[in-house]
Amino acid sequence: MSHIGIDAPAVEVRALVRDFRTRGGPPRRALDAFDLTVAPGEVHGLLGPNGAGKTTLCKILSTILLPTSGSAAVHGLDVVADAKRVRPLLGIVFGGERGLYARMTAAQNLRFWAALYGLGRREGRRRAAELLDRVGLAPRADEPVETFSRGMKQRLHLARGLVGDPRVLLLDEPTVGMDPVSAHEFRDLVESLRAEGRAVLLTTHDMAEAEALCDRVSFIDGGRLLRCEDPRVLGELLSRHERVRAAGVPAALAERIAALPGVERVRETGPGAVLVETDRGGAALPVLRTLVEAGVTDVSTAPPTLEEVYLHLIGERGMAVRP
Ligand SMILES: Nc1ncnc2c1ncn2[C@@H]1O[C@H](COP(=O)(O)OP(=O)(O)OP(=O)(O)O)[C@@H](O)[C@H]1O
């Protein structure tokens, strides 16, 4: 039995740097002096635009990529020096088709993985059945994976990640492509993992998902930690920067909208079509009212994108946006 640090954080990353060589140019820094601590039983969101460094971090934690400098540990075990003892503590769930055998049934896939984890035949069968039940796939256990929907494959990925009974789960975009019902069920599953004291590190572009699931969220950009926050901050950001789209808006009305309190700017996106950006919670409501009272019916609201929220976060910190 390995002496894992039960009292140690589930994940502890200190001053982590990872450079990649680029042809001819200077090395590309994918992670830059990155710090992160995740407690057992914590669901931690890694939020960031494309290329922020999320996958690089997950790869270093899963011992498949070496850091350039700095350290990363799982339950007190260093991912480089103790890689062999770190691996059984981890469950890694990357979405998509990778890692599943399409022609094999769900149960066969899991039994195969159970065998790789050294479980005997009978124990492997028991574990596969238990996990299929847990992720709601028991009724489809004996059907080939190629007949599964994307959401079902994602759930099977999670079951696979749980075969080794890991203490820490790394989930990369786990609900991409899932319908809302499956995504909701998936969130319940993550809740139950937390209740069992497992730590979950979840990468996502989806701010609403991060808000619903996570105990804390780290905003990453250009390999650096911008902020580590309570997820309620996400809800505030989403409502503070809500947007209103409208069509058939005369220029004079657009000017009136621009003068309303909390309206950051009004952009013309086509003839008579506008996108109104707000920077104060509740500011979308008077915009909607003004539009509707003026007889505009083609109106909708939308949350800001992750990229827009990032621009605001970076602006607040006075940081430069990296290329
Ligand atoms: N093998 C590699 N060689 C060179 N550069 C790399 C390599 N892997 C990653 N990078 C670079 O490191 C940076 C971080 O990439 P990473 O894949 O970690 O981002 P990410 O946050 O996971 O993005 P996404 O949301 O698109 O998956 C990017 O600039 C990327 O181009």
The ligand as an SDF file (V2000), in Angstrom:
LIG
                    3D

 31 33  0  0  0  0  0  0  0  0999 V2000
    3.1460   19.7870  -28.1780 N   0  0  0  0  0  0  0  0  0  0  0  0
    3.1100   21.1130  -28.2800 C   0  0  0  0  0  0  0  0  0  0  0  0
    4.0330   21.7830  -29.0150 N   0  0  0  0  0  0  0  0  0  0  0  0
    4.0200   23.1240  -29.1050 C   0  0  0  0  0  0  0  0  0  0  0  0
    3.1320   23.9290  -28.4960 N   0  0  0  0  0  0  0  0  0  0  0  0
    2.1900   23.3270  -27.7340 C   0  0  0  0  0  0  0  0  0  0  0  0
    2.1270   21.9000  -27.5920 C   0  0  0  0  0  0  0  0  0  0  0  0
    1.0650   21.6140  -26.7810 N   0  0  0  0  0  0  0  0  0  0  0  0
    0.5000   22.7960  -26.4340 C   0  0  0  0  0  0  0  0  0  0  0  0
    1.1770   23.8280  -27.0020 N   0  0  0  0  0  0  0  0  0  0  0  0
    0.8720   25.2560  -26.8420 C   0  0  0  0  0  0  0  0  0  0  0  0
    0.7400   25.5430  -25.4600 O   0  0  0  0  0  0  0  0  0  0  0  0
   -0.3360   26.4780  -25.2550 C   0  0  0  0  0  0  0  0  0  0  0  0
   -1.3450   25.8900  -24.2790 C   0  0  0  0  0  0  0  0  0  0  0  0
   -2.0260   24.8000  -24.9010 O   0  0  0  0  0  0  0  0  0  0  0  0
   -3.1010   23.8780  -24.1630 P   0  0  0  0  0  0  0  0  0  0  0  0
   -3.4310   22.7430  -25.0730 O   0  0  0  0  0  0  0  0  0  0  0  0
   -2.6120   23.5360  -22.8090 O   0  0  0  0  0  0  0  0  0  0  0  0
   -4.3560   24.8750  -24.0330 O   0  0  0  0  0  0  0  0  0  0  0  0
   -5.8580   24.5990  -23.5720 P   0  0  0  0  0  0  0  0  0  0  0  0
   -6.1540   25.6050  -22.5170 O   0  0  0  0  0  0  0  0  0  0  0  0
   -6.0440   23.1790  -23.2200 O   0  0  0  0  0  0  0  0  0  0  0  0
   -6.6910   24.9530  -24.8700 O   0  0  0  0  0  0  0  0  0  0  0  0
   -8.0580   24.3350  -25.4750 P   0  0  0  0  0  0  0  0  0  0  0  0
   -9.1560   24.9490  -24.6890 O   0  0  0  0  0  0  0  0  0  0  0  0
   -8.0070   24.8130  -26.8810 O   0  0  0  0  0  0  0  0  0  0  0  0
   -7.9770   22.8400  -25.3540 O   0  0  0  0  0  0  0  0  0  0  0  0
   -0.8810   26.8030  -26.6270 C   0  0  0  0  0  0  0  0  0  0  0  0
   -0.2740   27.9740  -27.0810 O   0  0  0  0  0  0  0  0  0  0  0  0
   -0.4710   25.6140  -27.4700 C   0  0  0  0  0  0  0  0  0  0  0  0
   -0.2930   25.9980  -28.8130 O   0  0  0  0  0  0  0  0  0  0  0  0
  1  2  1  0
  2  3  1  0
  2  7  2  0
  3  4  2  0
  4  5  1  0
  5  6  2  0
  6  7  1  0
  6 10  1  0
  7  8  1  0
  8  9  2  0
  9 10  1  0
 10 11  1  0
 11 12  1  0
 11 30  1  0
 12 13  1  0
 13 14  1  0
 13 28  1  0
 14 15  1  0
 15 16  1  0
 16 17  2  0
 16 18  1  0
 16 19  1  0
 19 20  1  0
 20 21  2  0
 20 22  1  0
 20 23  1  0
 23 24  1  0
 24 25  2  0
 24 26  1  0
 24 27  1  0
 28 29  1  0
 28 30  1  0
 30 31  1  0
M  END
$$$$
